[in-house]
């Protein structure tokens, strides 16, 4: 059996910047003194004249990005999610979101899987923050392939985009023929008993959960929701009507993220049981990423438990 290829989505982000930089000259890249970690250093090496290191000043970086975007250029700016979404929130809201500028935020090192950097850097609130900004598109790729395609697609969006990338190497799920479209969820497995809607690194865990549930005679539908906003309501409603129970899985707080987005649309249009799996209103702490994912219940076995709970809640 061949070994599964694992690559961090932040690496896919960096590779895409270089590949796209060679094809088009209508964008520049900004970073906040973290180019080696965010992988924007790859672009810096290839196109130094189009790269700007703004120093450890994320709020100022967002202002600079807004200024450049106002001249007609597209801007991709990057830092850790905690700083890009958290520290610079006011600048993102007022300088980028309010004027609806073409600024793409490449936020890396999101979620518990940041690992040893600990609670201060393990941002599990960023999707919730970005969801509240009108007109903000939010993309959370599941693997390297999706990360690269997401960057390319983001450059075609009119308005601000928040892209969420991880530090931990994760399995490459999709091949070169994979089709990516912003705002469209992807059904990876069909099923009739329960639907598991996952995003980011939880997509691979959901695929593993599918096999575990299958062994127990439970038919699960798996949906990869790479775009949190705009949410693909059509695929959510279809899943709710055909399976009658939903589980959401995300490496993010259960407050304000994918689970909240799915619950909100179903509560208004087609109420069915929704069981959320994520980080339960707590801070993380330092430790090896795989062990933290185990500890915080972000694994396939935990999805299986939630799926059984959701099925039991059906009328």
C-alpha positions as CSV (number, residue, x, y, z in Angstrom):
1,X,0.0,0.0,0.0
2,X,1.5,3.4,-1.1
3,X,2.0,6.0,1.6
4,X,-0.5,8.9,1.6
5,X,0.9,12.2,0.5
6,X,0.6,14.9,3.1
7,X,1.1,18.6,2.5
8,X,0.1,21.6,4.5
9,X,-2.5,23.9,2.9
10,X,-0.2,26.9,3.6
11,X,2.3,25.2,1.2
12,X,-0.3,25.0,-1.5
13,X,-0.9,28.7,-0.9
14,X,2.7,29.6,-1.4
15,X,3.1,27.4,-4.5
16,X,0.0,28.9,-6.1
17,X,1.3,32.5,-5.6
18,X,4.4,31.6,-7.6
19,X,2.5,29.8,-10.3
20,X,0.0,32.6,-10.7
21,X,2.6,35.3,-10.4
22,X,4.2,33.9,-13.6
23,X,0.9,34.0,-15.4
24,X,-0.4,37.4,-14.4
25,X,1.1,40.7,-13.1
26,X,-2.1,42.3,-11.8
27,X,-1.5,41.5,-8.1
28,X,1.1,42.1,-5.4
29,X,1.8,40.3,-2.2
30,X,2.2,41.7,1.3
31,X,3.4,39.9,4.5
32,X,3.9,40.9,8.1
33,X,7.4,39.6,8.8
34,X,6.3,35.9,8.6
35,X,7.1,35.1,4.9
36,X,8.9,31.8,5.8
37,X,6.0,30.5,7.9
38,X,3.2,31.8,5.6
39,X,5.0,30.5,2.5
40,X,4.8,33.9,0.8
41,X,8.6,33.8,0.8
42,X,8.4,31.7,-2.3
43,X,6.7,34.6,-4.1
44,X,9.2,37.0,-2.6
45,X,12.1,35.0,-4.1
46,X,10.5,34.7,-7.5
47,X,9.1,38.3,-7.8
48,X,10.9,40.6,-5.3
49,X,9.6,43.7,-7.0
50,X,6.0,42.7,-6.3
51,X,6.5,41.7,-2.7
52,X,6.3,44.0,0.4
53,X,7.3,43.1,3.9
54,X,5.3,45.3,6.2
55,X,7.0,44.2,9.4
56,X,5.2,43.1,12.6
57,X,2.4,45.6,11.9
58,X,-0.6,43.7,10.7
59,X,-3.0,46.6,11.1
60,X,-0.8,48.8,9.1
61,X,-0.5,46.0,6.4
62,X,-4.2,46.0,6.0
63,X,-4.2,49.7,5.5
64,X,-1.5,49.5,2.9
65,X,-3.3,46.7,1.2
66,X,-6.5,48.8,1.0
67,X,-4.5,51.7,-0.4
68,X,-2.9,49.7,-3.2
69,X,-6.3,48.0,-4.0
70,X,-7.9,51.4,-4.3
71,X,-5.6,52.1,-7.2
72,X,-6.9,49.1,-9.1
73,X,-4.3,46.5,-8.2
74,X,-5.3,43.2,-6.6
75,X,-3.6,42.6,-3.3
76,X,-2.8,39.3,-1.4
77,X,-1.7,40.0,2.2
78,X,-0.7,37.3,4.6
79,X,-0.1,36.6,8.3
80,X,-1.2,34.1,10.9
81,X,-5.0,33.9,11.3
82,X,-4.8,35.2,14.8
83,X,-3.3,38.4,13.6
84,X,-4.9,38.8,10.2
85,X,-8.4,38.3,11.5
86,X,-8.0,39.1,15.1
87,X,-5.4,41.9,15.6
88,X,-6.3,43.6,12.3
89,X,-10.1,43.1,12.5
90,X,-11.0,46.9,12.6
91,X,-8.8,47.6,9.6
92,X,-10.2,44.7,7.7
93,X,-13.7,45.8,8.4
94,X,-13.4,49.5,7.8
95,X,-10.5,49.8,5.3
96,X,-11.1,46.7,3.2
97,X,-14.7,45.4,3.8
98,X,-16.6,48.7,3.9
99,X,-15.2,50.0,0.5
100,X,-15.4,46.4,-0.9
101,X,-11.9,46.3,-2.1
102,X,-10.1,43.5,-3.9
103,X,-7.9,42.4,-1.0
104,X,-7.3,38.7,-0.5
105,X,-6.3,37.7,3.0
106,X,-4.2,34.6,3.2
107,X,-4.5,33.6,6.8
108,X,-2.2,30.7,7.8
109,X,-1.7,28.8,11.0
110,X,-5.4,28.6,11.8
111,X,-7.0,26.3,14.4
112,X,-5.9,24.0,17.1
113,X,-3.4,22.2,14.7
114,X,-1.0,25.1,15.0
115,X,0.2,22.9,17.9
116,X,3.1,24.0,20.1
117,X,2.5,27.7,19.5
118,X,-0.3,27.4,22.0
119,X,-3.6,29.2,22.8
120,X,-2.4,32.7,21.8
121,X,-1.8,31.6,18.2
122,X,-4.5,28.9,17.8
123,X,-7.2,31.0,16.3
124,X,-10.5,29.2,16.4
125,X,-12.6,32.4,16.1
126,X,-11.5,33.8,12.7
127,X,-14.3,32.4,10.6
128,X,-16.8,33.8,13.0
129,X,-15.2,37.3,12.8
130,X,-15.0,37.3,9.0
131,X,-18.5,36.1,8.6
132,X,-19.9,39.3,10.1
133,X,-18.2,41.5,7.6
134,X,-20.7,42.3,4.7
135,X,-19.5,41.1,1.3
136,X,-16.6,39.0,2.7
137,X,-16.0,35.7,0.9
138,X,-14.6,32.9,3.2
139,X,-12.7,29.9,1.8
140,X,-11.3,27.0,4.0
141,X,-9.5,24.5,1.7
142,X,-9.3,20.8,2.6
143,X,-6.0,20.0,1.0
144,X,-3.1,21.3,-1.1
145,X,-5.0,20.9,-4.4
146,X,-7.9,22.9,-3.1
147,X,-5.7,25.5,-1.6
148,X,-4.0,26.2,-4.9
149,X,-7.3,26.3,-6.8
150,X,-8.8,28.6,-4.1
151,X,-6.1,31.2,-4.6
152,X,-6.7,31.3,-8.4
153,X,-10.4,31.5,-7.9
154,X,-10.1,34.3,-5.2
155,X,-8.3,36.5,-7.7
156,X,-11.5,36.5,-9.8
157,X,-13.7,37.6,-7.0
158,X,-15.0,41.2,-6.9
159,X,-14.4,42.2,-3.3
160,X,-12.6,41.0,-0.2
161,X,-11.7,37.3,0.3
162,X,-10.6,35.5,3.5
163,X,-8.7,32.3,2.9
164,X,-7.9,30.0,5.8
165,X,-4.8,27.8,5.7
166,X,-3.2,25.3,8.1
167,X,0.3,24.6,9.4
168,X,-0.1,20.8,9.8
169,X,0.6,18.6,6.8
170,X,-2.7,16.9,5.8
171,X,-3.6,14.2,3.2
172,X,-4.0,15.3,-0.4
173,X,-7.5,14.2,-1.2
174,X,-8.1,15.6,-4.6
175,X,-6.4,15.0,-8.0
176,X,-5.5,17.4,-10.8
177,X,-8.9,17.0,-12.4
178,X,-10.7,18.3,-9.3
179,X,-13.2,21.1,-10.1
180,X,-13.3,24.0,-7.6
181,X,-16.0,26.7,-7.6
182,X,-16.4,29.3,-4.9
183,X,-19.8,29.0,-3.2
184,X,-20.4,25.4,-4.3
185,X,-20.2,22.5,-1.8
186,X,-18.9,19.2,-3.2
187,X,-20.6,15.9,-2.4
188,X,-17.8,13.3,-1.9
189,X,-19.9,10.4,-0.8
190,X,-23.6,9.6,-1.1
191,X,-25.7,8.4,1.8
192,X,-29.2,8.2,3.1
193,X,-29.0,8.1,6.9
194,X,-27.1,11.2,7.9
195,X,-25.1,14.0,6.2
196,X,-21.7,15.1,7.4
197,X,-20.7,18.6,6.2
198,X,-17.0,19.2,6.8
199,X,-14.5,21.9,6.1
200,X,-10.7,22.2,6.1
201,X,-8.7,19.3,7.6
202,X,-12.0,17.8,8.9
203,X,-12.9,16.7,5.4
204,X,-10.3,13.9,5.5
205,X,-11.6,12.9,9.0
206,X,-15.2,12.9,7.6
207,X,-14.1,10.5,4.8
208,X,-12.6,8.2,7.4
209,X,-15.8,8.5,9.4
210,X,-17.7,7.4,6.3
211,X,-15.8,4.1,6.3
212,X,-16.3,3.5,10.0
213,X,-20.1,4.2,9.8
214,X,-20.3,1.9,6.7
215,X,-18.9,-0.9,8.8
216,X,-21.8,-0.4,11.2
217,X,-24.4,-0.4,8.4
218,X,-24.9,3.4,8.5
219,X,-25.1,5.2,5.2
220,X,-23.5,8.7,5.5
221,X,-23.4,11.5,2.9
222,X,-20.1,13.5,2.9
223,X,-20.0,17.1,1.8
224,X,-16.9,19.2,1.5
225,X,-17.9,22.8,2.3
226,X,-14.8,24.7,1.2
227,X,-16.7,28.0,1.0
228,X,-18.2,29.1,4.3
229,X,-19.5,32.3,2.9
230,X,-21.4,32.4,0.6
231,X,-22.7,29.1,1.9
232,X,-24.1,26.6,-0.7
233,X,-27.7,26.6,0.6
234,X,-28.9,24.3,-2.2
235,X,-26.7,21.4,-1.3
236,X,-27.5,21.9,2.4
237,X,-31.2,21.9,1.9
238,X,-31.0,18.8,-0.4
239,X,-29.0,16.9,2.2
240,X,-31.4,17.9,4.9
241,X,-34.5,16.7,2.9
242,X,-32.9,13.5,1.7
243,X,-31.1,12.3,4.9
244,X,-33.0,14.2,7.7
245,X,-30.0,14.8,9.9
246,X,-26.8,16.8,9.7
247,X,-23.4,16.8,11.4
248,X,-21.0,19.7,10.9
249,X,-17.3,19.2,11.4
250,X,-14.8,22.0,11.6
251,X,-11.4,22.9,13.3
252,X,-13.0,26.1,14.6
253,X,-15.2,27.2,17.4
254,X,-18.7,25.7,17.3
255,X,-19.8,29.4,17.8
256,X,-20.0,31.4,14.6
257,X,-18.4,29.0,12.1
258,X,-19.6,26.4,9.7
259,X,-22.0,24.8,12.2
260,X,-23.6,28.1,12.9
261,X,-23.9,28.9,9.2
262,X,-25.6,25.6,8.4
263,X,-27.9,25.8,11.5
264,X,-29.0,29.3,10.6
265,X,-30.2,28.5,7.1
266,X,-31.8,25.2,8.1
267,X,-33.6,26.8,11.1
268,X,-35.4,29.2,8.7
269,X,-36.0,27.0,5.8
270,X,-36.0,23.3,6.7
271,X,-35.4,22.4,10.4
272,X,-33.7,19.1,11.0
273,X,-31.4,17.9,13.7
274,X,-27.9,19.5,13.4
275,X,-25.1,18.3,15.6
276,X,-22.0,20.5,15.6
277,X,-18.4,19.1,16.0
278,X,-15.7,21.7,16.7
279,X,-13.9,23.5,19.5
280,X,-16.4,23.9,22.4
281,X,-16.0,27.4,23.7
282,X,-12.5,26.8,25.2
283,X,-9.0,28.0,24.4
284,X,-6.4,25.6,23.2
285,X,-3.0,25.0,24.7
286,X,0.5,24.0,23.6
287,X,1.2,20.5,22.4
288,X,1.8,18.3,19.3
289,X,-0.9,19.0,16.7
290,X,-2.0,15.4,16.2
291,X,-2.4,14.9,20.0
292,X,-4.3,18.1,20.3
293,X,-6.7,17.0,17.6
294,X,-7.3,13.8,19.6
295,X,-7.7,15.7,22.8
296,X,-10.2,18.2,21.4
297,X,-12.2,15.5,19.7
298,X,-11.5,16.5,16.1
299,X,-11.2,13.0,14.7
300,X,-13.2,10.5,12.6
301,X,-14.3,8.6,15.7
302,X,-15.8,11.7,17.2
303,X,-17.7,12.4,13.9
304,X,-19.1,8.9,14.1
305,X,-20.4,9.6,17.6
306,X,-22.1,12.8,16.5
307,X,-23.6,11.0,13.4
308,X,-25.2,8.5,15.7
309,X,-26.6,11.2,17.9
310,X,-28.0,13.1,14.9
311,X,-29.7,10.0,13.6
312,X,-31.2,9.3,17.0
313,X,-32.7,12.8,17.0
314,X,-34.7,12.3,13.8
315,X,-38.4,12.3,14.2
